Amino acid sequence: MAKTIYIAGLGLIGASMALGIRRDHPDYEILGYNRSQASRDIALKEGMIDRATDDFASFAPLADVIILTLPIKQTISFIKELANLDLKEGVIISDAGSTKSAIVDAAEQYFAGKHVRFVGAHPMAGSHKTGAASADVNLFENAYYIFTPSSLTGQDTLEEMRDLLSGLHARFIEIDAKEHDRVTSQISHFPHILASSLMEQTAVYAQEHEMARRFAAGGFRDMTRIAESEPGMWTSILLSNSETILERIADFKERLEAIGQAISKGDEEQIWNFFNQAREQRQAMEIHKRGGVDSSYDLYVDVPDEEDVILRILELLRGTSLVNIHINEENREDIHGILQISFKNAQDLERAEHLITENTDYTVVVK
């Protein structure tokens, strides 16, 4: 039976979700809310949605499923608003927030005693691009789509959501909301603090040591890439998961102090173990498999500094979907070489590795 789906927030996540729903359920009516007209117009023009509004409450009573792809504070505000609207009995309400406890708690509070089925969710996919214009039907492919059930979630709710979102080609998983926030504080939220702190430290240091800017490459580039993330979103994430993040900061201070003491004492064995354990632990993690935030499959090519060499490689990869390409032109200290190419899936990575290896004599490293 055809359903009516209401997506509130037509940014990258919401618009891409609409495309995924449309792929497997072309008969479903998809409604969209967005404050700005530009994204509404793009979503309508590209056929992502059937109807659009800038009045959130107007479409809510029509929907069988409502998905809030909005900032955390606005998501909670809209949950409160939905609790006072005349919604369809048994409506499913979900979200796409990066932290879950505050949202799930709000839903359980405001929807208590109402005929609403709420399930928290966090699709762990994204891009440096924003807005409906950047929507990608394959954005969620092989990425984790995490459900954080509430007391208002039944097994049938999860089954309906998996069916609704089947066209996203994501990997669905369930986890408790508080455990989700504990895990993501370590592998997502805290790393953003580290990256931004390292950039702040380096910017100050470079005022007296100007060459620090020029020599920054390799590990520094990789560690600080996420410092370019949108500040408003990360402010709301930290404030909605503050207790757990503060624990991670305190724990890290202790670990920095320990390695600092080892350096001060000249303890060669402890320093060696520090690096060796980190290397072994990273190699053991599923860090190279797509499924985490902003994850991808990376290939490194050690290429000569010759004219058109990059164009030659890209010509070999014609027809292969690339996520990103990075050319380090300023220095060659990178352990993997000058050219880094990122792919969306393992199949494209394997194809690219074969094509470059067979058609060139360049060293190719998959990492």
Order of alpha helices (4+ residues) and beta strands (2+ residues): beta-alpha-beta-alpha-beta-alpha-beta-alpha-beta-alpha-beta-beta-alpha-beta-alpha-alpha-alpha-alpha-alpha-alpha-alpha-beta-alpha-beta-beta-alpha-beta
